Amino acid sequence: MDMKLYILRHGETDLNVQGRLQGWLDAPLNENGVRAAAETGRALREIRFDRAISSPLRRALETARLILAENAGQPPVETDGRLREISFGDWEGLGCMPGNYEVPKEIIMDFFYDPMRYRGTPGGETIEDVCARTAEFLRELTSDPGNDGKTILISTHGCAMRALLRPVYESREGAAYTFWQERRPPNCAVNILRVSDGGMTLEAEDRVYYDESLVIP
């Protein structure tokens, strides 16, 4: 088995800029998000993708399609609900940053700074819930002999990306493992994962191909 996965976070939305919990809300990309996705696509234009799989949420789908529009290979974009962002349930759309807190600060601080203690929001998911569904997706993808030798684009979300890559982080770092890897991935950040019989190796981490002055901290 040998395959390469290009795993990326969607482009920017207005809810990102406003510091609001986005989760399963179906917000579109904003102008910066469209530009960053297109620039990322141009940077990857020589990569021929055999498959493209996206979260069904609009911001991830738009990002995948913009990248493929610039690319040498344009497979149809498949969707998989297991790649959706974490659900914030009843708190979707509420402010979660200094200056606009509309949720209990101590709970959302756990999400950002101590995520394995994060107990979720009313009607929402925990980090472990997201890790379980993304792990199932990754096992299914990497155990399918039909994917041997393929290069696959995966368009997802910040928390879902970290959850999807959790097995790699844990195997590499052991007791030093941290979920967020010191930061949330920037919009349109690309992680390149090689999967072979010898295991999984990250060949690039949170690579940004556009003007980094546009990155939201």
N, C-alpha and C positions, 0 to 999 in steps of 0.2 A: 504493500500500500504506500502510495506517495501522492499527496495532494497539497495544494496551497490555498489558504483561505485569506482573503482580504476583508477584514472585519472593520467596519467603520461606524461612527456615530453620525446621525443625521445632521444636516445644516441648521443654522440658527433660526429660531422663531421669535415672534414678539414676546411670547411668554417667557422665553429664556432671558430676554433683555429686561423684562419687568420683574424677574426674580420670583416667578410663580410656579407652584407645583403643576407639572404638566401631565405626567403619567399617561393615562389613556385618553386624555383630551386630544381631539384630532385637529390640531393647529397646523396651518400651512407654513412653509418656509417664508421668511421675510426676504427683503432685497439682498441683505448680506448673506443669508443662507443660500439663496440661489447662486450668487456670485461665487461663494466658497465651494459649493458643490461642483459647479462648472469648472473652476480652476483645478479642483482635485481630479476631475475627469480628464482634463487636458494633461495633467502630470502622469496619469496612468494610461494614457492613450495607446501605448505600445503593448499593454497587457491584454491578451486575448482571454476573456472570461468565457468559460464553458457553461457556467450556470450563474444566475443571480437570484438570491433569496433575500426577501425583505420582511421586516415587520409590516403588518397590514396598515399601520397608522400612516396618515398622509405624509407627514414630514420625512419619514424614512423612505417611503415609496418614491416621493419626488426626488430625494437625494440619489437614490439608485438610478432612476431614469435619467437624471441630468448627467451623472457620471458615464453611463453607458452611451449617451448621445454623443460624447466626445471620444468614444473608445473604438478600438479596432474590432472588437467583437461585441455584438449586441444581442445576447440571448434574451428571451422574454423574462420578465421579472416575476418570479414565483413569490407567494406570501406564506408566512408561517406564524401563527399567533403566539408561538412560544418565544418569538423574538420581540414581542411588545415590551414597552417600558414597564417598570413596576407600577402597579395601580395604587393611587393615593385615595381611592374610595371617595368618601364624603368630603375630603379636603382638596379635591382636584380644583385647580385654578386659584387657590388661595396663596397669599404672599408668604414667602418663607425666608426672606433675607433681611439683614439689618435695615431698619427704616420702613419696612412694610410687613412686619410680622402679623399674620392673621391666624396663625396656628400656635399651639404651645411651643415656646422656644426650646424647652428641654428635650422634647420628643424629636423635633426636626434636627437638633444638634446631634442627637444620637445617630440619625440617618447619615449625616455628613461626616461625623468624627468618630463614632463608635458603632458602625453599622450592624455588627453582629449582635448588639444589644437592642437594636431598634425593634420596637414591638408592633410597628405598623400603625395605620390610621383606621378610623371606623370604616368598615367596608372595604379596606384595602389589603395589600399584600405585605408580607415581610420580605427581608432580603433572602431568607432561606427558601421562600416560595419561588422567587425568581431564579435562584440558583438551581432549584430542582427542575424547573421546566427548561431552562437553557442547557442544563447537563443532559437531559433527555434528547434535546435537539442535536447536540454535538455528538453524542454516542450514536444516534441514528445516522447522522451524516457521515461520520468517519468509519462506520462499520459496513457501509454500503459499497460492495465491490464495484458498482457502476460508477462510483466517483473516483476510482483509482486513476491517477494521472491528470486529474482535472484541476483547473484554477477557478475558484468560486468567489464571487462577491457576496458579502453578507452585510446588509444595511440594517442597523439596529439603533439602540439608544444608550445613554451614558451608563446607567445602572445595569441594564441588561448586558452591555458589553463586558463590564467588569465581572458580572456573574458568569457569562459564557466562558471567560478566560480564567475563572477561578481555579480549575484543575491545573492549569499551567503555572499560575502563581504559587499554588501550594506545593507543587512538586519541586519547584525551583528554590523556594525560600523556606519551606518547612515551618518551623516555629516563628520565623520572622514574617510570615505572611500577613499582609494587610489587604483588605478588600479593595479600597480605592487606589492602592498603589501611590499614595501621597497626594493625589489630586483627581478630580473628576476629569475625564477625557474631554478635550476641547471639541466643539462642533466640527464635524468632518475629519476628526482624527482617525488615522488608519493604523490598524495593527495587522501585521502580516504573520500568519501562523502556518508553519510547515508541519504536516502530519505524515509520519512515515512509520514503518514497522518498528523503528527505534524509539518512537514516542512523539511528543509534540514540542516544537521549538519556536519561540517568538523571534522572528528575523527583523522585525521593526515594531516599535512601541509608540503609540500616540503620535505618529508622524503627521505633521501638518504641511500641506502643500500650497497654502495661500498666505497672504500677508498676515503675519502673526499679530500685528497691531489690531486686527479685527477680532482676536480671540477674547471672549468674555472670561475674566479671571474666575 
